[in-house]
Amino acid sequence: MLKEEIKSIVSKQSRAELRKFGLILGIVLAVLAGFAFYKQNSLYLLFTGGAILFFLISFLWPMALKQVHRIWMTIAVTMGYVMTRVLLTLFYFIAFVPAGLVMRLFRLDVLKQKADPNAKTYWIPKEKSHSGRYSVERQF
């Protein structure tokens, strides 16, 4: 799954896509240059040079950004793959595990799965609702 997504990056590298990538990277470097200049850091010269370089390349020869785009997107796809699993695992252990433990501790059966030998049926009767045109048109 991850390999196929990384392989599909190469097929999506059109001139327009590479130009957009170069412009976005140039804008980000320009913002970093402005921030470094504001903080009186000498790195603003490096960021400014990089921004100018990416602007020029994206307008004059966007195909030169092919390898940079492929590497950048491979890193982004891999990070997305890993972070999705990390966040879903954290969410599971932070939300579902404590809720399940509390429900087991208090013996709650919110899905009503326990068998009741005295029950004639497990059918839950539905409350009468407004029937007619209004309930069909306004389902929410």
Residue frames as a rotation matrix with the C-alpha (Angstrom) as fourth column:
MET 1
0.569 0.823 0.000 0.00
0.823 -0.569 0.000 0.00
0.000 0.000 -1.000 0.00
LEU 2
0.582 -0.431 -0.690 2.71
0.049 -0.828 0.559 2.47
-0.812 -0.359 -0.461 0.96
LYS 3
-0.484 -0.823 0.298 4.93
0.323 0.149 0.935 1.36
-0.814 0.548 0.194 -1.91
GLU 4
-0.148 0.508 0.848 2.16
0.989 0.061 0.136 1.89
0.017 0.859 -0.512 -4.47
GLU 5
0.836 0.482 -0.262 1.47
0.507 -0.861 0.034 5.37
-0.209 -0.161 -0.965 -3.16
ILE 6
0.189 -0.856 -0.482 5.15
-0.067 -0.501 0.863 6.28
-0.980 -0.131 -0.151 -3.35
LYS 7
-0.592 -0.396 0.702 5.35
0.606 0.354 0.712 4.89
-0.531 0.847 0.030 -6.89
SER 8
0.282 0.799 0.532 2.33
0.959 -0.241 -0.146 6.97
0.012 0.551 -0.834 -7.93
ILE 9
0.447 -0.193 -0.873 4.19
0.245 -0.913 0.327 10.16
-0.860 -0.360 -0.361 -6.97
VAL 10
-0.633 -0.774 0.022 6.36
0.188 -0.126 0.974 9.88
-0.751 0.621 0.226 -10.08
SER 11
-0.476 0.507 0.719 3.31
0.877 0.206 0.435 9.69
0.073 0.837 -0.543 -12.36
LYS 12
0.592 0.770 -0.240 1.85
0.796 -0.604 0.024 12.89
-0.126 -0.205 -0.971 -10.87
GLN 13
-0.080 -0.727 -0.682 4.90
0.463 -0.633 0.621 15.04
-0.883 -0.266 0.388 -11.66
SER 14
0.471 0.266 0.841 3.62
0.873 -0.277 -0.402 17.36
0.126 0.923 -0.363 -14.38
ARG 15
-0.492 -0.660 0.567 5.12
0.597 -0.730 -0.332 20.75
0.634 0.175 0.753 -15.18
ALA 16
0.114 0.635 0.764 2.24
-0.254 -0.725 0.640 22.49
0.960 -0.268 0.079 -13.43
GLU 17
0.899 0.220 -0.379 2.59
0.253 0.447 0.858 20.32
0.358 -0.867 0.346 -10.33
LEU 18
0.093 -0.951 -0.294 6.35
0.989 0.121 -0.080 20.91
0.112 -0.284 0.952 -10.14
ARG 19
-0.444 -0.190 0.876 5.89
0.274 -0.959 -0.069 24.66
0.853 0.209 0.478 -10.70
LYS 20
0.550 0.730 0.406 3.34
-0.248 -0.321 0.914 24.79
0.798 -0.603 0.004 -7.88
PHE 21
0.742 -0.356 -0.568 5.71
0.653 0.573 0.495 22.81
0.149 -0.738 0.658 -5.64
GLY 22
-0.304 -0.935 0.185 8.58
0.877 -0.350 -0.330 25.21
0.373 0.062 0.926 -6.38
LEU 23
-0.219 0.296 0.930 6.42
-0.063 -0.955 0.289 28.26
0.974 0.005 0.227 -5.72
ILE 24
0.833 0.552 -0.029 5.15
-0.041 0.114 0.993 26.90
0.552 -0.826 0.117 -2.42
LEU 25
0.443 -0.755 -0.483 8.67
0.895 0.398 0.199 26.02
0.042 -0.521 0.853 -1.32
GLY 26
-0.469 -0.603 0.646 9.84
0.607 -0.751 -0.261 29.50
0.642 0.270 0.718 -2.37
ILE 27
0.229 0.645 0.729 7.05
-0.233 -0.691 0.685 31.15
0.945 -0.327 -0.008 -0.38
VAL 28
0.907 0.081 -0.413 7.85
0.341 0.433 0.834 29.08
0.246 -0.898 0.365 2.71
LEU 29
0.001 -0.985 -0.171 11.53
0.995 0.018 -0.095 30.01
0.097 -0.170 0.981 2.46
ALA 30
-0.383 -0.073 0.921 10.60
0.255 -0.967 0.029 33.68
0.888 0.246 0.388 1.96
VAL 31
0.685 0.662 0.303 8.45
-0.173 -0.257 0.951 33.59
0.708 -0.704 -0.061 5.10
LEU 32
0.705 -0.507 -0.496 11.30
0.709 0.476 0.521 31.96
-0.028 -0.719 0.694 7.02
ALA 33
-0.331 -0.838 0.434 13.65
0.821 -0.482 -0.305 34.64
0.465 0.255 0.848 5.67
GLY 34
0.012 0.430 0.903 11.31
-0.105 -0.897 0.429 37.36
0.994 -0.100 0.034 6.88
PHE 35
0.932 0.339 -0.127 11.04
0.059 0.205 0.977 35.77
0.357 -0.918 0.172 10.30
ALA 36
0.334 -0.892 -0.304 14.83
0.942 0.311 0.124 35.36
-0.016 -0.328 0.945 10.56
PHE 37
-0.391 -0.435 0.811 15.31
0.505 -0.838 -0.206 38.98
0.769 0.329 0.548 9.48
TYR 38
0.467 0.665 0.584 12.79
-0.211 -0.557 0.803 40.11
0.859 -0.498 -0.119 12.11
LYS 39
0.971 -0.131 -0.199 14.67
0.235 0.401 0.885 38.13
-0.036 -0.906 0.421 14.78
GLN 40
0.631 -0.768 -0.107 17.96
-0.776 -0.624 -0.095 39.61
0.006 0.143 -0.990 13.48
ASN 41
0.429 -0.456 0.779 19.35
0.028 0.869 0.494 36.20
-0.903 -0.190 0.386 12.65
SER 42
-0.280 -0.649 -0.708 21.97
-0.705 -0.362 0.610 35.96
-0.652 0.670 -0.356 9.93
LEU 43
-0.631 0.097 0.770 20.20
0.358 0.916 0.178 32.92
-0.688 0.388 -0.613 8.42
TYR 44
0.396 0.854 -0.336 17.86
0.047 -0.385 -0.922 35.26
-0.917 0.350 -0.192 6.58
LEU 45
-0.068 -0.499 -0.864 20.43
-0.891 -0.359 0.277 35.51
-0.449 0.789 -0.420 3.76
LEU 46
-0.935 -0.274 0.225 20.40
-0.185 0.918 0.350 31.74
-0.303 0.286 -0.909 3.30
PHE 47
-0.267 0.924 0.272 16.59
0.555 0.378 -0.741 31.59
-0.788 -0.047 -0.614 3.31
THR 48
0.384 0.373 -0.844 16.33
-0.370 -0.776 -0.511 34.53
-0.846 0.509 -0.160 0.92
GLY 49
-0.495 -0.656 -0.570 18.78
-0.816 0.125 0.565 32.91
-0.299 0.744 -0.597 -1.49
GLY 50
-0.888 0.208 0.410 16.86
0.227 0.974 -0.003 29.64
-0.399 0.091 -0.912 -1.35
ALA 51
0.096 0.983 -0.156 13.55
0.327 -0.179 -0.928 31.42
-0.940 0.038 -0.338 -1.94
ILE 52
0.215 -0.086 -0.973 14.93
-0.751 -0.652 -0.108 33.27
-0.625 0.753 -0.205 -4.97
LEU 53
-0.801 -0.586 -0.124 16.46
-0.545 0.627 0.557 30.06
-0.249 0.514 -0.821 -6.30
PHE 54
-0.652 0.609 0.452 13.19
0.493 0.793 -0.358 28.12
-0.576 -0.010 -0.817 -6.02
PHE 55
0.329 0.761 -0.559 11.18
-0.025 -0.585 -0.811 30.98
-0.944 0.281 -0.173 -7.57
LEU 56
-0.081 -0.447 -0.891 13.54
-0.893 -0.364 0.264 31.16
-0.442 0.817 -0.370 -10.53
ILE 57
-0.946 -0.298 0.127 13.67
-0.229 0.893 0.388 27.41
-0.229 0.338 -0.913 -11.05
SER 58
-0.364 0.879 0.309 9.89
0.480 0.461 -0.746 27.05
-0.798 -0.123 -0.590 -10.79
PHE 59
0.501 0.563 -0.657 9.35
-0.250 -0.633 -0.732 29.70
-0.828 0.531 -0.177 -13.48
LEU 60
0.077 -0.579 -0.812 12.25
-0.962 -0.256 0.092 28.91
-0.261 0.774 -0.577 -15.82
TRP 61
-0.379 -0.318 -0.869 12.79
-0.577 0.815 -0.046 25.15
0.723 0.484 -0.492 -15.56
PRO 62
0.238 0.572 0.785 10.27
-0.971 0.125 0.203 23.37
0.018 -0.811 0.585 -13.29
MET 63
0.830 0.084 -0.551 11.38
-0.195 0.970 -0.146 19.91
0.522 0.229 0.822 -14.44
ALA 64
-0.237 -0.971 0.010 14.62
-0.240 0.049 -0.969 20.44
0.941 -0.232 -0.245 -12.50
LEU 65
-0.356 0.180 0.917 12.57
-0.930 -0.168 -0.328 20.04
0.095 -0.969 0.227 -9.30
LYS 66
0.334 0.567 -0.753 11.58
-0.562 0.761 0.324 16.48
0.756 0.315 0.573 -10.20
GLN 67
-0.217 -0.510 -0.832 13.99
0.360 0.751 -0.554 14.72
0.907 -0.420 0.021 -7.80
VAL 68
-0.950 -0.114 0.289 13.42
-0.193 -0.514 -0.836 17.21
0.244 -0.850 0.467 -4.97
HIS 69
-0.144 0.982 0.121 9.65
-0.959 -0.169 0.229 16.77
0.245 -0.083 0.966 -5.34
ARG 70
0.311 0.241 -0.919 9.93
-0.221 0.959 0.177 12.97
0.924 0.148 0.352 -5.38
ILE 71
-0.598 -0.611 -0.519 12.10
0.396 0.337 -0.854 12.91
0.697 -0.716 0.040 -2.25
TRP 72
-0.861 0.304 0.408 9.91
-0.493 -0.698 -0.519 15.46
0.127 -0.648 0.751 -0.46
MET 73
0.091 0.988 -0.122 6.70
-0.924 0.130 0.361 13.61
0.373 0.080 0.925 -1.26
THR 74
0.059 -0.150 -0.987 8.20
0.083 0.986 -0.145 10.23
0.995 -0.073 0.070 -0.34
ILE 75
-0.902 -0.402 -0.161 9.09
0.216 -0.096 -0.972 11.62
0.375 -0.911 0.174 3.08
ALA 76
-0.623 0.727 0.290 5.61
-0.781 -0.599 -0.176 13.18
0.046 -0.337 0.941 3.42
VAL 77
0.250 0.739 -0.626 3.79
-0.638 0.612 0.468 9.97
0.728 0.282 0.624 2.47
THR 78
-0.241 -0.431 -0.870 5.92
0.354 0.795 -0.492 7.90
0.904 -0.427 -0.039 4.83
MET 79
-0.985 -0.104 0.138 5.37
-0.074 -0.468 -0.880 10.35
0.156 -0.877 0.454 7.68
GLY 80
-0.266 0.961 0.070 1.62
-0.934 -0.275 0.226 10.31
0.237 -0.005 0.971 7.01
TYR 81
0.190 0.275 -0.942 1.59
-0.213 0.949 0.234 6.51
0.958 0.157 0.239 7.04
VAL 82
-0.575 -0.509 -0.640 3.45
0.500 0.401 -0.768 6.33
0.647 -0.762 0.024 10.36
MET 83
-0.957 0.168 0.234 1.60
-0.283 -0.711 -0.644 9.18
0.058 -0.683 0.728 12.05
THR 84
-0.066 0.976 -0.206 -1.80
-0.763 0.084 0.640 7.77
0.643 0.199 0.740 11.10
ARG 85
0.172 0.092 -0.981 -0.99
0.271 0.953 0.137 4.55
0.947 -0.289 0.139 12.90
VAL 86
-0.801 -0.511 -0.311 0.49
0.451 -0.174 -0.876 6.36
0.393 -0.842 0.370 15.90
LEU 87
-0.787 0.527 0.320 -2.50
-0.596 -0.784 -0.175 8.69
0.159 -0.328 0.931 16.28
LEU 88
0.156 0.885 -0.438 -5.06
-0.593 0.439 0.675 5.93
0.790 0.155 0.593 15.84
THR 89
-0.115 -0.279 -0.953 -3.26
0.527 0.796 -0.297 3.79
0.842 -0.537 0.055 18.41
LEU 90
-0.969 -0.247 -0.015 -3.12
0.157 -0.565 -0.810 6.67
0.192 -0.787 0.586 20.87
PHE 91
-0.446 0.877 0.180 -6.79
-0.812 -0.481 0.331 7.44
0.377 0.002 0.926 20.32
TYR 92
0.194 0.504 -0.842 -7.69
-0.113 0.864 0.491 3.80
0.975 0.000 0.224 20.92
PHE 93
-0.288 -0.395 -0.872 -5.75
0.743 0.482 -0.464 3.59
0.604 -0.782 0.155 24.18
ILE 94
-0.996 -0.067 0.052 -6.86
0.024 -0.809 -0.587 7.03
0.081 -0.584 0.808 25.41
ALA 95
-0.465 0.885 0.030 -10.55
-0.872 -0.464 0.156 6.80
0.152 0.046 0.987 24.50
PHE 96
0.241 0.703 -0.669 -11.76
-0.611 0.646 0.458 3.24
0.754 0.298 0.585 23.99
VAL 97
-0.359 -0.431 -0.828 -9.72
0.307 0.783 -0.541 1.27
0.882 -0.448 -0.148 26.52
PRO 98
-0.997 0.011 0.080 -10.70
-0.079 -0.344 -0.936 3.44
0.017 -0.939 0.344 29.54
ALA 99
-0.271 0.962 -0.039 -14.34
-0.955 -0.263 0.136 3.50
0.120 0.074 0.990 28.41
GLY 100
0.165 0.292 -0.942 -14.35
-0.324 0.918 0.228 -0.28
0.931 0.268 0.246 28.11
LEU 101
-0.695 -0.483 -0.533 -12.73
0.342 0.430 -0.835 -0.70
0.633 -0.762 -0.134 31.52
VAL 102
-0.852 0.448 0.269 -15.28
-0.509 -0.591 -0.626 1.62
-0.122 -0.671 0.732 33.15
MET 103
0.045 0.923 -0.382 -18.13
-0.918 0.189 0.350 -0.23
0.395 0.334 0.856 31.49
ARG 104
-0.021 -0.112 -0.993 -16.76
0.074 0.991 -0.113 -3.58
0.997 -0.076 -0.012 32.68
LEU 105
-0.926 -0.374 -0.058 -16.15
0.105 -0.107 -0.989 -2.20
0.364 -0.921 0.138 36.18
PHE 106
-0.657 0.741 0.141 -19.77
-0.629 -0.435 -0.644 -1.04
-0.416 -0.512 0.752 36.50
ARG 107
-0.735 0.303 0.607 -21.09
0.394 0.919 0.017 -4.01
-0.553 0.252 -0.795 34.50
LEU 108
-0.080 0.673 -0.736 -22.80
-0.536 -0.651 -0.537 -1.79
-0.841 0.351 0.412 31.97
ASP 109
-0.518 0.024 0.855 -24.41
0.607 0.714 0.348 -3.46
-0.602 0.700 -0.385 28.99
VAL 110
-0.355 0.361 -0.863 -25.19
-0.379 -0.899 -0.220 -0.56
-0.855 0.249 0.455 26.68
LEU 111
-0.687 0.092 -0.721 -25.67
-0.701 0.177 0.691 -2.84
0.191 0.980 -0.056 23.66
LYS 112
0.173 0.790 0.588 -28.00
-0.894 0.377 -0.244 -5.11
-0.414 -0.484 0.771 25.66
GLN 113
-0.138 -0.367 -0.920 -26.13
-0.774 0.619 -0.131 -8.26
0.618 0.694 -0.370 24.69
LYS 114
-0.871 -0.199 0.448 -26.76
-0.464 0.629 -0.623 -10.27
-0.158 -0.751 -0.641 27.86
ALA 115
-0.581 0.670 -0.462 -29.27
0.066 0.604 0.794 -13.10
0.811 0.431 -0.396 27.53
ASP 116
-0.600 0.514 0.613 -32.42
-0.795 -0.295 -0.530 -12.78
-0.091 -0.806 0.585 29.60
PRO 117
-0.979 0.186 -0.083 -34.03
0.169 0.970 0.176 -16.18
0.114 0.159 -0.981 30.22
ASN 118
-0.411 0.877 -0.250 -37.33
0.519 0.000 -0.855 -14.55
-0.749 -0.481 -0.455 31.28
ALA 119
-0.476 0.211 -0.854 -37.69
-0.560 -0.821 0.109 -12.46
-0.678 0.530 0.509 28.11
LYS 120
0.385 0.683 0.621 -40.36
0.221 0.585 -0.780 -13.54
-0.896 0.438 0.074 25.63
THR 121
0.698 -0.182 0.693 -38.71
0.690 -0.088 -0.718 -11.53
0.192 0.979 0.064 22.85
TYR 122
-0.204 -0.829 -0.521 -35.75
0.791 -0.453 0.412 -9.29
-0.577 -0.328 0.748 22.35
TRP 123
-0.131 0.258 0.957 -37.65
0.823 -0.510 0.250 -6.98
0.553 0.820 -0.145 20.05
ILE 124
-0.682 -0.096 -0.725 -37.45
0.525 -0.754 -0.394 -3.33
-0.509 -0.650 0.565 21.11
PRO 125
0.282 0.876 0.392 -40.68
0.935 -0.159 -0.317 -1.54
-0.215 0.456 -0.864 20.23
LYS 126
-0.716 -0.492 0.496 -40.27
0.636 -0.752 0.171 1.65
0.289 0.438 0.851 18.24
GLU 127
-0.489 0.532 -0.691 -41.88
0.325 -0.624 -0.711 4.81
-0.809 -0.572 0.132 19.51
LYS 128
0.357 0.693 0.626 -44.68
0.901 -0.077 -0.428 6.15
-0.248 0.717 -0.652 17.38
SER 129
-0.697 -0.588 -0.409 -43.47
0.410 -0.796 0.446 8.99
-0.588 0.143 0.796 15.25
HIS 130
0.048 0.683 -0.729 -45.21
-0.440 -0.641 -0.629 11.54
-0.897 0.351 0.270 13.13
SER 131
-0.373 -0.127 0.919 -46.23
0.669 0.649 0.361 9.83
-0.643 0.750 -0.157 9.99
GLY 132
0.727 0.685 0.046 -47.03
0.489 -0.470 -0.735 11.53
-0.482 0.556 -0.677 6.79
ARG 133
0.721 -0.368 0.586 -45.46
0.482 -0.341 -0.807 14.00
0.498 0.865 -0.069 4.47
TYR 134
0.779 -0.410 0.475 -43.69
-0.552 -0.807 0.209 16.12
0.298 -0.425 -0.855 7.11
SER 135
0.580 -0.577 0.575 -41.63
-0.327 0.482 0.813 13.24
-0.746 -0.660 0.091 8.54
VAL 136
0.556 -0.377 0.741 -40.49
0.752 0.607 -0.256 12.18
-0.353 0.699 0.621 5.09
GLU 137
0.692 -0.263 0.672 -39.47
0.329 -0.715 -0.618 15.68
0.643 0.648 -0.408 3.97
ARG 138
0.350 -0.533 0.771 -37.78
-0.771 -0.631 -0.087 16.63
0.533 -0.564 -0.631 7.26
GLN 139
0.635 -0.088 -0.767 -35.85
0.197 0.979 0.051 13.50
0.747 -0.183 0.639 8.14
PHE 140
-0.510 -0.845 -0.159 -33.36
0.432 -0.092 -0.897 15.32
0.744 -0.526 0.412 10.33
